[in-house]
Amino acid sequence: MGAKQVVYGVSKVEPGNPYAAQIEGGYQRCKRRSGMFSSTINFDMSWLLPGLKSKTFVNIATFFSATMGKNEDYLAFNWDREKVIDGRSVDHVGTKVADESILANSTFQTINAFERLSYDWGKNGHKVNANLTGWITDAASSGKKTPTKLLSGIATVKYSYNDRYVLDLVSNNSGTTQFKGSKRWGWFPAVGAAWNLHNEGFMKNVSWIDKLKIRGQFGTTGDYSSAFGTEYMYQSSYTRANGYKYGPTLDLPTWFGNKQWTSQKTTVTQLANPDLTWETIEQHNIGVDMAFLNNRLNFTGE
């Protein structure tokens, strides 16, 4: 032992030394780094079809967190005067740590990309706006074996005539690796319509009303954020590269091991539901929007 090293005393009844824990009880500090790259390309394709445009978007984000420091690093000996003359036994508790180390680290990375084709057309009061979008998201973390992937195809069409009648149609078809293969895909349609009465001829003489719009929407939305599980969790058992098997082992009530060794003390704490699929919510509303007195007074009701 070096001349400057302090040795603390503990007992089997009180294995910790509060004073030593305060002076040399170790420490932790966390460092985080993040980075992001985004790129968007807009391309006018009117040379192919008047009103046709393309938008390409890519986003990559990374996050890294490292916890560094020392664990509880004071050196202490059990003190027992009945066995040792000077009270210090030959066995000790704790190890003097000379340098700090990485105690824990985690990484998280996401990739988002979409391609959108949009088309605008108008003639004799008729207007059409259509969009076709393909979206992909890939998220991976050090704490999760299987990345989470989301793939969506979204089509929207909006039609209006003389700014009086409006019709919206939406179709969203999405799939995610959060669910078992046969449960991964969901279709979420929506439709909306609106009637701008203030643009009708019979409303021209009603000067105190600046806006009068009746609208209604109906559709289905889907959510997968509450899903728990990864692809391997939906299997009855799976084997890792090191040969250890997770799941029922050797027809015995064990959940971890291989042909030579099994554990009788492992338990399953998290189970995936193979019947779990998209959580869907049907939404519908009817509303009215009004504006009076040169837009000084506005009213919205649903």
RAQUINOR-V934810 format. One record per helix or strand. SS is the DSSP state (A for helix, B for strand). FROM is the first residue (numbers start at 1). LEN is the number of residues. If there is no record, write none. Layout:
ss = {SS & SS}
from = {FROM & FROM}
len = {LEN & LEN}
This chain:
ss = {B & A & B & B & B & B & B & B & B & B & A & B & A & A & B & A & B & B & B & B & B & B & B & B}
from = {7 & 18 & 27 & 52 & 75 & 88 & 101 & 126 & 148 & 165 & 181 & 185 & 197 & 201 & 209 & 231 & 237 & 245 & 249 & 252 & 256 & 262 & 279 & 297}
len = {4 & 7 & 18 & 19 & 5 & 6 & 23 & 16 & 14 & 12 & 3 & 12 & 3 & 3 & 15 & 4 & 3 & 3 & 1 & 1 & 2 & 1 & 14 & 5}
